[in-house]
Amino acid sequence: MKTLNKIPTGKIERTGSLLKAGAKVGVNYLKYYGNKITKDEDEARKILNEENASDIYDSLKELKGSALKVAQMLSMEKNILPVEYVEKFSLSQFSVPPLSGALVKKIFRKYFGENPEEIFDEFSSESVNAASIGQVHTAKIGDKKLAVKIQYPGVRESISSDLQMVKPIAIKMFNIKKEGSESYFQEVEDKLFEETDYHLELKRSQHFAEKCQHLPNIKFPQYYPEYSCEKIITMDWMPGIHFSEFTKKNNTQGDLDKIGQTLWDFYMYQMHVLKKVHADPHPGNFLVSEHNELLIIDFGCIKEIPEDFYIPYFELAREENLKNPEIFRQKLYTLEILRSDDSEQEKEFFTKLFYELLELFTRPFNQEKFDFSDESFFQEIADLGQRYAKISNMKGMNTNRGSRHFIYLNRTFFGLYNMMHDLKAKDIAINNFKNYCD
């Protein structure tokens, strides 16, 4: 894979890169109309999606940063995007062009005053993993092997302008009303600024490692503040394979269930005990060791859950509250799903919509054990999303629904469910985490 000697950081440069991608998409549509003459609609549409996904991704991977992070987030939305986009955008989890060795040295000299070879006994000039916000190199001090994560130049400085570029696409794709959507975009922007603050990430990583180290079958790296700064984090190298590689192996059901229960307990403990959660559950942030232990290697995106949101959110997960119309409607107002200025049509529509959504998504919480290999459950989720996406009378309604805290909590559950489904984990004990509470 070629390396990058520079990344576009100016607004004009970055906008120009996306405009080039837009021009290619226009050409792809012309080819699509031609293909419809000689091919059937499904084949022509598949070719269009593949070419558009490739051209858009090629542009985003050169930009890196928050633009590429959006692609990474979208790669988890398997029920929203065509499969061609999901497959291409999922590469942003751990497979994008890395920075050149010369640029890496320049970053080290800026923050440490020395080249990496002068700081470590050994340092790999080539990265072993490159994603949306940073890339990882291996290093050694004595016999200890380390992972050194380096943030791309200009990522933090371009967050606001990148989101301004991406906002019109998001508004169109998710049927968001521009008016009243500021709090949602602000939540995303705030989280991206946090993800690019490596001082904060180091502090959070150490906190989660300490608070969750007693959970069985899970391991965290040790972190090294003396070799870390605002753009570089150094930690233990964790030997293992990517989660997505593990799920493709010929594993026993027992091994899949073991990793699945570990992953589920880790998330439930965070949600209910720590009241803050690793809000980026995509396969690139997890490894599996040769002993089938779950290894957590990235704490860049953390969502703190305020008590006044946590209580009604999980009260709505209880089946008896879902089935009590008075309590259900009261919680919808508390969570800003229903609004005081809603018309009767909007109240009726969104009450019905969120009942169906919540009844489906909270099903695991109302059982002692749940089977995440159940294809019918995930097909119901896909069908519900497609059905509501096609409802024409939503067009005139205000679809900005719910507290801003929903964005990352829903993203967390969506990613967690997808990972559990990829594992085909069965018989997962939903409240097993309680065995590890003080």
N, C-alpha and C positions, 0 to 999 in steps of 0.2 A: 504494500500500500504506500502511495506517495506521502511525503511529509509536507507540512506547511511552514513556510518561512515567515508568513505574516497572516493576520486575520483582519478582515475589514472591521474597523471600529467606528468610523464616522457614520453619521446618519445617512448622508448622501450615498456613500459607498454601499452600505447595507441595504438601503432601499433599492439601489440600482441592481443589486444581485437578485432581489426578489422580482423586480420588473422583468429581468431576463428570463426567469423561470416562467413568469406569466405569459411572455411572448411564446415560449416553447409550448405551453399548455394550449394556446390559441392554435398553433400549427397542429397539435395532436387532435384537436376537435375537427379540423379540416380533414385529416386523414380518417377520422372516425366516420364522418359522413360518407367518405368514399368507400370505406370498408363495408358500410351497411348495404351497399349495392351488391357486393360479391359475397358477403358473409352473413350469417344470421345475427340477430340483434345481440344475443348473449355473448357470442364470440367477439363481435365488434366492440361491445362495452368493456369486455375483459381486457382487450388490447389497449383501449383508451385509459382505463384505470391503471394498468401497469406502467404505461408511458408517462402519464401525469404524475403518479407516485414517484417514479424514478427521477423525473426532472425536478420536482419540488424538493425531494430529499437531497438530491445532489447540491441544490442551492443552499439548503439549510445546513448541511454538514460543513460547508465552507464557512458559513457565518458562525457556527457553534453558538454557545450561550443560550439565552432564553428562547430564541427562535427555534433552536434545535430541541430545547427542553419541552416546548409545546408539542413537537412531533413525538417525543418520547411519551408524554402524557396521553396523546391521542392513540398511540399504539396499544394502550391498555383498553381502549374503548371498542372492544370487539363487536359490540352490537350496534355501533353508530357508523363506523367507516366500512367501506368495501374491503374485502379481505386483502386485496392487492396493496392498499395503503397500510393496513395493519402490519403485513409482512415486511414491507420496505421500511416503515417508520420504526419498527422494533429493533432495527439495526442500531438506532441511536442509543440503545441501552449500553452497548459496549463495543461498537465497531464503527468508528469514524476516523478520518485522516488525522494522525497525530502531529504535534509540533515537531519541527526539526531540532536536532541536537543543539545547534547554535542558538536557537531561540530559548531553549530550556536553560542553557548556561547563562544567557542574558538575564533571565528571571532570577536565577540564584544569585548572580552578582548584585542585582538591584536590592535584594532583601537580606542577603547574608554577607555581601562583600567578597565572596569567594565562589569559585566554580564548585559544582557538586563533588568532583573528584578530590577536592581538597578538604571536604567536610567528611565524606564517607571513605572507608577503606576500598570499597568497590561501588560503582554506580553504572547502571545500564544506560547507555546513550539513547537506545530505542525504547519507546514505551511498550508496555505489555498490555495496556488496556486504554482506549481513548473513548470518552463518552461526550455528553453534551456540555458540561461545565469545566471538566478537567480531565487529565490523563494520569496514568500511574506508571512509575518506573520502579525497578527493583534496586536495592542497595544493600550493602553489608557493613556492619561494624563488628570486627572480630568474627565470630562464628554466627552472629545473629543476622538473619535475613530480614530486610525491611521492605515495606511498600511506601513509596513517596508519591503523594498525590499533588499535582501541580495544576493550579487554576489557569485557564487560558487568559491571555492579556485582553483587557478591554471588556470582559464579560459583564462585570458589575456596572461599568459606566454606560453600557448600551441597553440595560434592562428596560428603562422607561421608554426609549424610542422604539425598541423591538416590540414592546407590547402595543404601542400605538399602531405599528404596522400590522400586527396580528389581530388586533381588536375587530376590525371590520369582517375578517374571515370568521372569527368566533361568533360574532353577532349573527351572521348569516347561517352558519352551520348549526348553531344551537337555538335559533329562533329567540334570541335575547332582544328585549327592547332597549334601545340606547338610553332612554331616559330612565333613571333609577337603577342603572346597572353599575354605577361607579363603585359601590362598596364591594362588589364581586371582583372587579378588576383590581381594586386596591388590595384586596386580600391576596390575590395572585402575585401582585408586584411586591408586597411586603414579604411574602414567603421566598420569592426569588432573591431579594436582597439578603435575607437571612442565609440562604443557601450559598451565597458568595462571600459570606463572612466566615472565614476559616477559623478565626479566634473563637467565634460562637460555636461552630461545629465541633472543634476540639473539646470545648467545655461540655457540650451536650453528649458527645461520644463517651467521655469518661463517666458522666453521670449515669447514662443508660447501662454501660458495662457494669458499674458498681451495683445499681439497683436490681439488675436482672441476672446477675451472675449465678444466683442460686437456682434458677430454672434449669431443669434437667435437659441434657442433650443439646445444649446451645453454647456457643463460644464467641467471645469478642476479642479483638486484638488489644494489645497494650499500646498506648499512645505516648509519643515523645515530644513534649513541649519544647525542649531545647533544640530540636531540629524542625520546628514548625513555626509558621508566621501567618500573616493575614492571607497569603496566597499559596502556602505550602503546608501540608499535613504529613507527618511521618508516623507510621504505625508498624506493628509486627506484620510480616508477610504471613498470610493464612493459606496454607496449602489445601486446595480443594478444587472442585469443578463448578462451573456456573450452574445455578439452579435449573436453567433451561436445558443444559446438557444432561443433567441428572434425570430429568423427566423423560428424556428420549432413550435412556438406557433400558435394558431388559431387567427391571427391578422386581423383586418379590412384592406382593401386596403388603406384607408386613413391614418392609422397608419404606414403602410409600406412606403407609399409615403412621409410621414412627415420625417421619419428617413432617407430615401433615399435622399431627397432634402437637409437635414442638412449635411449629409456626403459629398454629391457632392459639396455644397457651401464651406464647410471647405477645401476641396482639391483644388478647383479652386481659392479660396482666397490665399492660400499658394503659389500655382504655379505662379499666375499672379501678386500678390501684394507683398508678402514677398520674392519671388524668392528663397525660400527654402521650403522643403516639408518633411513631415512625410513619410518616404520611406519604411514603414513596415506595409502596410494596410492588416493585417490578423485579423480574428475575436478575437483572444486573447488579442488584444490591445484596444478593445472597449467594453463598457458596455452600456446597455439601462436601464434608470431609470423607476420607476413605472409610471412616468408621460410622458413616451416616449421621454425623453431627451437623447441625445447622450453624453456619458461620455468618455473622452480621458484619458487613464491612463498610457501611456508609450511613451516617446520621445527619446528612445535610438538610433534609426536609423534616422538621418536627412541628406538629400541630398541638398546641396546648388547648385543652378543652375546658372552658369556663363552667363553673358549677351550674349557672343559670341556663346553660344550654345542655349540659350533660344530663341533668335530671329529667326534663321533659323528653329529650331525645330517646333515652332508654326506657322511659315510661311508655312511650309509643310502641316500643318493641314487644311489649307484653300483650299477649293475645286477648286477655280480658278487657284491656283498655281500647284495643282496636275495635272490639265488638260492642263497645258502649258508645253510642252516637254522641252523647253529651260530653263525655270525657274526651273522646276523639276530636271533636270540633274545638274544644277548649285548648287542647295541646297544639292544634294546627295554628291557632291564633298566637299562642305563646312562641312558637317556632317561626312565626312570620310567613307561614305558608298561605294562610288566609289573611286578608287585609281588611281594615275597616271601610275602605272605599271600594270594595269589590261589589260588582253588580250581583243580583241573585243568580244569573246565569254562571258567572265566574265562581261564586261560592259552591254551587251545585257541581260544576264541572271539576274543579280542583279537589273538592272533598272526595268525589268518586275516584279521580285519578290517583290521589295519594293513598287512598284506602287500598287500591289494587297494588300499587307499588310497595307499600309498607307490608301488606299481608304476605307478599311474595318474598321480599328481601329479608324480613324478620323471621321467616319460617325456621331457620336453624336455631334461633334463640328460644323457640318454644318447644324444643325437643331435647331429650336427654342426650341423644346421639344423632349425628347427621351424616348422610352419605353424599359427599361432594363429587362422587363419580356419577351421580344420577343425571343423565343427559336431559331428561324431561324437565328438570328444575331449571337448567340453564337455557333450554329451548323456550320455556315460558317467559324468562327474562327477555330473551331476544324478540319473541313474538309481541310482548307487551310494548317494548320500545318501538318496534316497527309500526304497530297499530296506532299508537298515539302520534307518531311522526307524520302519519298520513291523514290525520283528522284536520279537515279544512277549517272548521269553525274556531280553531285555536288562533288563527291568523289575527283576529281582531282583539285578542285578549292580552292582558299584561302577563307575560310568562316569567317575569322576574320574581321567582318565588323562593321563600325560605331565607333564614339567617345566613350571613356570609360564612358562618362556621360550617355550614353544610358542604361547602366546596371541597375542603380537604378531608373531612370525615367521610363523605360519600366516596371520594376518590380512594381513600384507604380501604373501605369495605369492598369497593369494586375490584381493586387490585388484589386484595386478599382472597376474595372469592375466586377470581380467575386463577391465582396460583394454586389454591386448593383443588380447583377443577383440573388444572394441568397435572397435578399429582395423582388425580383419581383416588383421593384419600377417602376411605370408608370408616364408618363407626367412630367418628370423631366425637369425643366427650366434650360437650359444649362448655360446661362449667368446671372442667378439670383444673383450671388455673387457681381455683379457690384453695386447692391443696397446698399452694405455695405462698399463701398470704400469711402475714405475721399474725 
